[in-house]
Amino acid sequence: MICRGCAGSDTVRVLDLGCTPAADHFPPEWSAIDSCESAHPLAMELCRRCGLAQLAEDDTTPEEPHGVEPLALRKQAADAVRTVAVSGFLDGDTVLEFGSPHGGSWLGLLASRGFCPPPPGRRASVVLDCFGLMHEACQRSALRERVNATASDGVLLLQFHSLATIVTHRQWNALRHGHYAYYSLTALQRMLTDVGMSVSHAWEFDLYGGTVLIAARHGVRSDTSHTVRNILAAENALGVCEPRTLRTLQQAADGHAGALHTWLATMAGRGQRVYAYGAASRAVALLSRAGVDHRVLCAVADASPTKQGRRMPGTDVPIISPAQLLADDPDVVLLTIADLLPEVQSQLPGLTGKWVVDIADGDRPDADHALAHGGQQPGWNTLRTYPAV
């Protein structure tokens, strides 16, 4: 394929999930399962020239019911803005945001600091992109658009889920339709250099297991921070731009899905009613690949009203409200997104002691929260049960 970042032709496949459902198409609960639902190829390619990991192809049509922005994401946004301000990278008074289809915005946080949109046709002092760039099929032109929107003395702030995190924590199901790029700082720095910018600073956050926010400025600069250099060194040691490193995600995908299937079948065989929480895109590939149906997973709860009354694509597992989840009184609740744990434990105290967190092999939860498996809950991979907050 032609690289989405540098237009080179030397790419290699590093992860192939075969044909899967579209991650943003949730059919009505009453509808019959159609084989066409799970007929969309899903694979990752790595460019040997620039190091960008990317979606190989996408034959789906965006149809995403907007989710409810998690508390963890809102808290991280506020933390990020405070951190950037303290570091001296919020100069000027105008801001322009390239948003994400998933929702969420930092504009309110910047408005409270005196920033406003630039006049029509003018560039902004601060240009924001929080998980937006990955949704652009043509990465090079999309990045150039953001660069061109940044004032000559301004700053471009880009936040992304780190490819190093995805590899280290074996987060293979971060790959999904509509997400066209998976960034290492190494690759993103090369892409920015190609469009006339340099990375000045970077900050790391715990969101999604490891998220990076960078500040880039126009021109060639020598004021790169220690954090940038440290991240680049760590990525180099990991081999994040090498095919052999990224191919470990294939092993993770195969092992994760098989382990989930076995665990759910075991729980059902013991008469345990298992539900899940979080009809997220990463859960779509996992449940489909694991061959899950309502006999082993009763339902998936989600806070988004637009997803309730639908079903997980490629399966007959219905999506219900959190209120219905409580009413059904499940024996075990599988949390598909670990970042949601504090929020759901606080909002749903009636499920105390029933949470099991889906953590891919290689990930490790905080020892202060993790408990040993109880005899009534056979473990798989590194699942842990958690106490109430």
Secondary structure, 3 states (H helix, E strand, C coil): CCCCCCCCCCEEEEEEEEEECCCCCCCECCCCCCHHHHCEEEEEEEECCCCCEEECCCCCCCCCCCCCCCHHHHHHHHHHHHHHHHCCCCCCCEEEEECCCCCCCCHHHHHCCCCECCCCCCCEEEEEEECCHHHCCCHHHHHHHHHHCEEEEEEEEEEEECHHHHHHCCCHHHCCCCCCEECCHHHHHHHHHHCCEEEEEEEEECHHHCEEEEEEEECCCCCCCHHHHHHHHHHHHHCCCCHHHHCHHHHHHHHHHHHHHHHHHHHHHCCCCEEEECCCHHHHHHHHHCCCCCCCCCCEECCCCCCCCEECCCCCCEEECHHHHHHHCCCEEEECCHHHHHHHHHHCHHHCCCEEECCCCCCCCCCCCCECCCCCCCCCCCCEECCCC
